[in-house]
Structure formats: structure tokens, C-alpha cells
Amino acid sequence: MDRRKYKAADVGYYGYLFWRGEYNSFRADGKYSQISMILPKKNAVVSFVSECRRGDELLKTVYELVCAKL
């Protein structure tokens, strides 16, 4: 397979070390929920360092409380 012809969007919600998310966002995740999230349509970047073992809940909260208000 020639990988050069594929783009990150061709493989679903993950590509080139970034995850795609709600609000047309993309983010880089570190261990225990260290997250940098880019929201191009809202002209915003959300970044935080934490130690959270329930990362899915934390991410859902960020989408609900921060991203929805931008």
C-alpha cells in the first residue's frame, strides 16, 4: 500500500497523531488526559494538563462546558 496518497481524513477519526472530535475539532492527547484541542471554526485552542483516569468523562465535560459556549 502506498501511504503517501492517503490523508488523515481517509482513516476515520484518527490520523497523524491527532484525533477528530465534536465541533469539527481535532486534538492531541497525552497520557492521563493532557489535551490540546484546536477548534478552527471557533478560532480557538483549548489546552490543559491534568491527571485524570476518566478521560472520556473529562473530554465530554470540556465539550459541554467550554466548546459549546464559544
C-alpha positions as CSV (number, residue, x, y, z in Angstrom):
1,M,0.0,0.0,0.0
2,D,1.3,3.5,-0.9
3,R,0.6,5.5,2.2
4,R,1.6,8.8,0.6
5,K,-1.7,9.0,-1.3
6,Y,-3.9,8.8,1.9
7,K,-4.9,11.7,4.1
8,A,-5.7,11.7,7.8
9,A,-9.4,12.0,7.0
10,D,-9.3,8.8,5.0
11,V,-8.9,6.7,8.1
12,G,-11.9,7.9,10.1
13,Y,-11.4,9.8,13.3
14,Y,-7.6,9.4,13.8
15,G,-4.7,10.4,11.7
16,Y,-1.1,11.7,12.0
17,L,-1.2,11.6,15.8
18,F,-4.4,13.7,16.1
19,W,-8.0,12.7,16.9
20,R,-11.0,14.3,15.4
21,G,-13.9,15.3,17.7
22,E,-17.1,17.2,18.2
23,Y,-17.4,20.8,16.8
24,N,-15.1,19.9,13.9
25,S,-12.2,19.8,16.4
26,F,-9.0,17.9,16.3
27,R,-6.8,17.2,19.3
28,A,-3.5,15.7,20.5
29,D,-4.0,13.6,23.7
30,G,-1.3,12.8,26.2
31,K,-1.2,10.2,29.0
32,Y,-3.9,10.8,31.6
33,S,-5.8,13.5,29.7
34,Q,-3.2,16.0,28.7
35,I,-5.0,17.6,25.8
36,S,-4.5,20.3,23.2
37,M,-7.7,20.8,21.2
38,I,-8.0,23.0,18.1
39,L,-11.4,24.3,17.1
40,P,-10.8,26.1,13.7
41,K,-14.4,27.2,13.1
42,K,-14.5,28.9,16.5
43,N,-11.0,30.3,16.1
44,A,-9.9,28.8,19.5
45,V,-7.4,26.5,21.1
46,V,-8.2,24.7,24.4
47,S,-5.2,23.1,26.2
48,F,-4.8,21.6,29.6
49,V,-2.6,19.4,31.6
50,S,-4.2,17.1,34.1
51,E,-4.0,13.7,35.6
52,C,-7.5,12.2,35.0
53,R,-8.0,8.4,34.7
54,R,-11.5,9.0,33.3
55,G,-10.5,10.9,30.2
56,D,-13.8,10.2,28.3
57,E,-15.8,12.0,31.0
58,L,-13.3,14.9,31.1
59,L,-13.5,15.3,27.4
60,K,-17.3,15.2,27.4
61,T,-17.3,17.9,30.1
62,V,-14.9,20.1,28.1
63,Y,-17.1,19.8,25.0
64,E,-20.3,20.6,27.0
65,L,-18.9,23.4,29.3
66,V,-16.3,25.1,27.2
67,C,-16.7,24.3,23.5
68,A,-20.5,24.8,23.4
69,K,-20.1,28.3,24.9
70,L,-17.6,29.6,22.4
